[in-house]
Amino acid sequence: MKLLEDRLTVKDEIIRAKDGTITVREEQLKLALSASADRAQVNTGDARMLASCESQLAKADSEIHRLRNPGFFRQLLSPQSIQGFAVGYGVGRLGK
C-alpha cells in the first residue's frame, strides 16, 4: 500500500511539473504573439515611410528631368534663344 501511495505522490508531482511547463509555454506563446504584433506594426510604419520616400524621390527625379530636358516651347522662348534670334535678326538687317 505504501508503494502505491508513493507512486501516486510521484505522479502528482509529475503532473504539477507538467502543469508548470504548460503555464510557462503559454506565457512564452503570448509573449511571442505580442512581439510578432509589435514587429508587424513597426514593419507597417517602415513601409509607409519607404513609400513616402520613394514618392519624394520620384518627384525629385521628375523635376530634374524637366529641368534637364525642357520642352520645345520652353527652349524656343528661353532668354538665350530670344537673344540669339535678336542678334541674328540684327546681323541680317545690317547685312542688307
C-alpha positions in Angstrom: 0.0 0.0 0.0 2.8 2.3 0.8 4.3 1.6 -2.6 1.1 2.7 -4.3 0.9 5.9 -2.3 4.5 6.7 -3.2 3.7 6.1 -6.9 0.6 8.3 -6.7 2.7 11.0 -5.0 5.4 10.9 -7.7 2.7 11.0 -10.4 1.1 14.0 -8.7 4.4 15.8 -8.7 5.0 15.0 -12.4 1.5 16.3 -13.2 2.3 19.5 -11.2 5.6 19.9 -13.1 3.9 19.4 -16.4 1.2 22.0 -15.4 4.0 24.4 -14.7 5.7 23.7 -18.0 2.4 24.2 -19.8 1.9 27.6 -18.0 5.4 28.7 -18.9 4.8 27.7 -22.6 1.5 29.6 -22.7 3.3 32.7 -21.4 6.0 32.3 -23.9 3.4 31.9 -26.7 1.6 35.1 -25.5 4.9 37.0 -25.5 5.8 35.7 -28.9 2.5 36.7 -30.4 2.8 40.1 -28.7 6.3 40.6 -30.2 5.0 39.5 -33.6 2.2 42.1 -33.5 4.7 44.8 -32.4 7.0 43.8 -35.2 4.2 43.9 -37.8 3.2 47.4 -36.6 6.8 48.6 -37.0 7.1 47.0 -40.4 3.9 48.8 -41.5 5.3 52.1 -40.3 8.6 51.4 -42.2 6.6 50.5 -45.3 4.7 53.8 -45.1 7.9 55.8 -44.6 9.5 53.9 -47.5 6.6 54.7 -49.8 6.8 58.3 -48.8 10.5 58.5 -49.5 10.0 56.8 -52.9 7.3 59.3 -53.8 9.6 62.2 -52.9 12.4 60.7 -55.0 10.0 60.2 -57.9 9.0 63.9 -57.7 12.6 65.0 -57.5 13.6 62.8 -60.5 10.7 64.2 -62.5 11.8 67.8 -61.6 15.4 67.0 -62.5 14.3 65.5 -65.9 12.1 68.6 -66.5 15.0 70.9 -65.8 17.5 69.0 -67.9 15.1 68.5 -70.8 12.9 71.5 -71.2 10.1 71.3 -73.7 10.2 72.7 -77.2 8.3 75.9 -76.5 10.3 76.5 -73.3 13.5 76.2 -75.3 12.1 78.4 -78.0 11.1 81.1 -75.5 14.2 80.9 -73.3 16.2 84.2 -72.9 19.2 82.6 -74.6 17.1 81.7 -77.7 15.4 85.1 -77.8 18.8 86.8 -77.5 20.1 84.6 -80.3 17.2 85.4 -82.6 17.6 89.1 -81.9 21.3 89.0 -82.7 20.7 87.0 -85.8 17.9 89.4 -86.9 20.1 92.4 -86.2 23.0 90.9 -88.2 20.7 90.1 -91.0 19.3 93.7 -91.1 22.8 95.1 -91.1 23.8 92.9 -94.0 21.2 94.4 -96.3 
